[in-house]
Amino acid sequence: MGGNMNMTVKTIAVKLPRVLFESTDCSLAEAGKPGLPDDCKLYCAEDDKLDLKEILGIVDQASRLGVEEIIITDENFSVHPWFFDILAHIRINGLRAGFCTFGMGITREVAQRLFTDGVNVILMHQDLFPKKTTGSGDNCFCVDKEILKDQDAYRENNTSSSGKPSGEPCSVVGKGFYNICDIVNIFMSAGYPDDNAKLFLESIISREHLTGIPGFWRWARDNKLVPLMTLPVPGLFVGADSDKKHCRLPEPDDVRALFEELSGIDAVKYKINWKPLPPIPGPEIPSYLRCCTVTDTGDIYPRKRLPISLGNIRQKPLGVILKESEVLMNLAGENGKIKIKGPCRRCDDADQCCGSRALAYALTGDYMGSDPFCWKNQDKIDQIVHLPASVDAFIPQKRPIQVITKLIAVKERYAEIESVIPHDTIFLKKDGTLEEVILFEMMAQAAAAMNGFEGFDTGESPHQGVLLGGKNIQILDKIYPEVPMTIQVTKKAKLGGFGVMHGIVLCGDRPVAEGNFKVFREDEIV
Ligand code: SF4
């Protein structure tokens, strides 16, 4: 139940909301989409999304915390109308600015302004643009579905400056990579890249793109651009996009062969030496991939591709969220070394690699677990805990005293546990219901399972916790054997080794018990 008293966050990415424009026929569309009439006026961002004032406030807070760089992430079909206001605010605060973009709507003039301001640009590969939602209903915009189709439709209707459809595979860059030369040329003609204004090219190592990557890599290096290749994270793209072929993971051995090939290209042709290790190819992991991200609804993620909410800036100041976050503290590790569980901890390369936290979380539910996609772990998958998992290894209690069954999920100071009490339990009453006392015991064992899982297979002795008592525990309903229950436990506050936790037991959606309890952990005395 620690805190980040000494941790410093240097870079924060802020995702801009989608902006819709209203046409004279009252249909709404995204800026920059083909077919959008000239007389459109700015409508607004969706209700739950951050507004400009909130985003400027995040910049102010970040500046006071000592953050050095803000990366503006804009996935709109044109440069966001707030972009230059935010950029100016970042500069007034004396911070560096980065701009993560699909490159749509970038003109020579825009590129020149970015270069003059020393903005690092991360150009995301356009072919990976996630499909846009076209929902309707009370909480959705009434979007003109004929206009708002996915990126394929955009490419079909759009032509590059060379007159060639921009959806054509680019023979210069590599198979599977659509023509990104035009947009890169705009940035290069504005002066990119140089030491003060770098140009990163981000793309995904998917099955579809695999054979084209060495060509893409050489082309980027020849043009002094920084290639940034990441593995797709299952489930990160919403809805149908997660199934699209451009998001499919290749085989681990194919990834190893690719990393070795790229390492060889760099060593021989560019005199850049690095060892091929997960999670990305290249000599270092750029801060952009390791920085906290504020989503367009104000949630803070510890990494761009690690969707665990640490808190929301509408509910708590940024500094408090970062300081309280255990996820962030665990990912920072001690002296830069993080304690990964399982086979990664025993790996020969553990002093310079911790695998992909995003893939570990997506594939196992444990952001501190071993990377199950690493080629070196393919014969050790059974040594990696995948959630949901039996709690037997995480708590000392055994049946019939054990009253919880499975650990379902672990997030920021929060865990979800399942309980199914068998018919032959010693807690069965004559009327067929269960003793109410086990509801509090479920909360206590759930808290123990959360702590036990945190320390499991880390090479350290198990965390010893002591339950000091409950407060305001309410029993709300009867419970029965063989009926699945869910226990949600949240760490609410801590002082030294003492902590206050909140627990709720649910039967379906119905709460059957709720309350707070105090715990003590010797290893957390500060
Ligand atoms: S086993 Fe883990 S530590 Fe070793 S190379 Fe693979 S991801 Fe890195």
Residues whose N, C-alpha, C, O or C-beta is under 5 A from the ligand:
A	BS01	SF4	P278 P343 C344 C347 D349 A350 C353 C354 G355 D371 C374 K376 N377
